[in-house]
Amino acid sequence: MDNTLFPTKGNLIIAKNTLALSKQGYELLDKKRNILVNEMMVLIDKAESIQSQIDSTFTEAYKALQKANITIGINTVEQIGEAVKEEDNIEIKVRSIMGVEIPMVHIPYDTLTPQYGFTRTNISLDDAYSKFAKVKKLSLDLAENENAIYRLAVNIKRTQKRANALTNVMIPRYEKITKDIQSALEEKEREDFTRLKVIKGQKLRKAAEEELLAKQN
């Protein structure tokens, strides 16, 4: 049997403290959930905007690439493309939102430097290179946002589960325990009060009888 169910003043204090902490915990979890939901909605809108930019930039990039294929030749474009180095300078840092770690993907340079010569190229290839570089940057931003959205969604679900456990289990349980202990203690106090009145009445009657006997003698 749970010792907290015994109607004692100590258990009443413990039950009240636990109830207060449970309510406080629920309020904090509710605030955290709302903050995370708001943050996730902002990121969802941002992800949709980035995806739209990627779609339009991809379209422009492929048009520029097709023009470059026509003007300088597909073989030349392929040779230049093979000379371009793979991206290996991506940095990943972490920021925290209400204890949820969100990765930040970053390329440490901002200036766009072509990785090919200008003897066999033209402005169409430069335009394609620039737009595909923009798509790369947008893709990193989209990956960062989608990863953040996923992590926030997981934590929101976990936070909601904990909040539900408090509001549906812990808080009602300790409200009932507190009420039951208070009722039991009040009943005990009434019984003690009645018992004391009976004892006091018996003492008064006994004293009166002894006084009467003393007068008769």
C-alpha positions in Angstrom: 0.0 0.0 0.0 1.2 3.5 -0.9 2.3 5.3 2.3 1.1 8.6 0.8 -2.5 7.3 1.2 -2.3 7.2 5.0 -4.2 10.2 6.4 -1.4 12.0 8.3 -0.4 15.7 8.2 3.0 14.8 6.9 1.4 12.9 3.9 -1.0 15.9 3.4 2.0 18.2 3.1 3.8 15.8 0.7 0.6 15.4 -1.4 0.1 19.2 -1.6 3.7 19.8 -2.6 3.6 17.1 -5.3 0.3 18.5 -6.6 1.8 22.0 -6.7 4.9 20.7 -8.5 2.8 18.8 -11.0 0.8 21.9 -11.8 3.9 24.0 -12.2 5.5 21.3 -14.3 2.4 21.2 -16.6 2.5 25.0 -17.0 6.1 24.9 -18.0 5.6 22.0 -20.4 2.6 23.8 -21.9 4.7 27.0 -22.4 7.5 24.9 -23.9 5.1 23.2 -26.3 3.6 26.5 -27.5 7.1 28.0 -28.1 8.2 24.9 -30.0 5.0 24.8 -32.1 5.4 28.5 -32.9 9.0 28.0 -33.9 8.1 25.0 -36.0 5.4 26.9 -37.9 7.9 29.7 -38.7 10.3 27.1 -40.0 7.6 25.4 -42.1 6.8 28.7 -43.7 10.5 29.3 -44.3 11.0 25.8 -45.7 8.1 26.3 -48.2 9.7 29.6 -49.3 13.1 28.0 -49.7 11.6 25.1 -51.7 9.9 27.6 -54.0 13.2 29.5 -54.5 14.9 26.2 -55.3 12.3 25.3 -57.9 12.6 28.6 -59.7 16.4 28.8 -59.4 16.7 25.2 -60.7 14.6 26.1 -63.7 16.7 29.1 -64.5 19.9 27.1 -63.9 18.9 24.4 -66.3 18.0 26.9 -69.0 21.4 28.6 -68.6 23.0 25.2 -68.8 21.2 24.2 -71.9 22.2 27.5 -73.5 25.8 26.8 -72.5 25.6 23.3 -74.0 24.4 24.8 -77.3 26.9 27.6 -77.4 30.2 25.9 -76.3 29.2 22.2 -76.7 28.1 19.5 -74.3 31.6 17.8 -74.2 33.2 21.1 -73.2 30.6 21.7 -70.4 31.1 18.1 -69.2 34.9 18.5 -69.0 34.6 21.8 -67.1 32.0 20.2 -64.8 34.4 17.3 -64.0 37.1 19.8 -63.0 34.8 21.4 -60.4 35.7 20.2 -56.9 33.2 18.6 -54.6 32.0 20.7 -51.7 33.8 19.7 -48.5 33.8 22.9 -46.5 30.3 22.6 -45.0 30.2 23.5 -41.3 27.5 22.2 -38.9 26.9 24.0 -35.7 24.2 23.6 -33.1 21.7 26.1 -31.5 19.2 25.3 -28.8 15.5 26.1 -28.7 14.0 25.2 -25.3 16.6 22.4 -24.9 16.1 21.1 -28.4 19.4 21.0 -30.4 18.9 22.3 -33.9 21.8 21.9 -36.4 22.9 24.9 -38.4 24.5 24.2 -41.8 26.9 26.8 -43.1 29.4 27.3 -45.9 32.2 29.4 -44.5 32.6 31.6 -47.6 30.2 34.0 -49.3 32.0 35.0 -52.4 31.5 32.8 -55.5 34.8 31.9 -57.2 34.6 30.0 -60.5 36.7 26.9 -60.5 37.4 27.0 -64.2 39.2 29.2 -66.7 37.6 31.6 -69.1 39.2 30.6 -72.4 36.5 28.1 -73.4 33.6 29.4 -71.5 31.0 32.1 -71.9 28.4 34.1 -69.9 25.8 31.3 -70.2 28.1 28.9 -68.3 28.9 31.5 -65.7 25.2 32.1 -65.2 24.5 28.4 -64.9 27.4 28.0 -62.4 26.1 30.9 -60.3 22.6 29.6 -60.2 23.6 26.0 -59.4 25.7 27.5 -56.6 22.7 29.3 -55.3 20.7 26.1 -55.5 23.4 24.4 -53.4 23.1 27.1 -50.8 19.3 26.9 -50.8 19.5 23.1 -50.5 21.6 23.4 -47.4 19.1 25.9 -45.9 16.3 23.6 -46.8 18.1 20.6 -45.2 18.7 22.7 -42.0 15.1 23.7 -41.8 13.6 20.3 -42.5 15.9 18.7 -39.9 14.9 21.4 -37.4 11.2 20.8 -38.2 11.6 17.1 -37.6 13.5 17.5 -34.3 10.9 20.1 -33.1 8.0 17.8 -34.1 9.5 14.9 -32.1 10.1 17.0 -29.1 6.6 18.6 -29.3 5.2 15.0 -29.3 7.3 14.1 -26.3 6.4 17.3 -24.5 2.7 16.7 -25.2 2.9 13.2 -23.8 4.5 14.4 -20.6 2.0 17.2 -20.3 -0.9 14.7 -20.8 0.6 12.4 -18.1 0.6 15.3 -15.7 -2.9 16.7 -16.5 -4.6 13.4 -16.9 -2.8 11.2 -14.3 -0.6 13.0 -11.8 -2.7 16.1 -11.1 -6.1 14.3 -10.7 -4.4 11.6 -8.6 -2.9 14.0 -6.1 -5.9 16.2 -6.1 -7.9 13.1 -4.9 -5.2 12.1 -2.4 -5.1 15.6 -1.0 -8.9 15.8 -0.8 -9.2 12.3 0.8 -6.5 13.0 3.4 -8.0 16.4 4.2 -11.4 14.8 4.6 -10.0 12.0 6.8 -8.1 14.5 9.0 -11.2 16.7 9.4 -13.2 13.7 10.3 -10.6 12.6 12.8 -10.6 16.2 14.3 -14.4 16.1 14.6 -14.2 12.7 16.3 -11.4 14.0 18.7 -13.5 17.1 19.4 -16.6 15.0 20.2 -14.5 12.6 22.3 -13.0 15.5 24.3 -16.5 17.0 24.8 -17.7 13.7 26.2 -14.7 13.3 28.4 -15.1 16.9 29.6 -18.8 16.3 30.3 -18.0 13.2 32.2 -15.4 15.1 34.3 -17.8 17.9 35.0 -20.5 15.4 36.1 -18.1 13.5 38.3 -16.9 16.8 39.8 -20.5 17.9 40.5 -21.4 14.5 42.0 -18.3 14.7 44.3 -19.2 18.2 45.3 -22.8 17.1 46.1 -21.5 14.2 48.2 -19.2 16.5 50.0 -22.0 18.8 51.0 -24.2 16.0 52.1 -21.4 14.7 54.4 
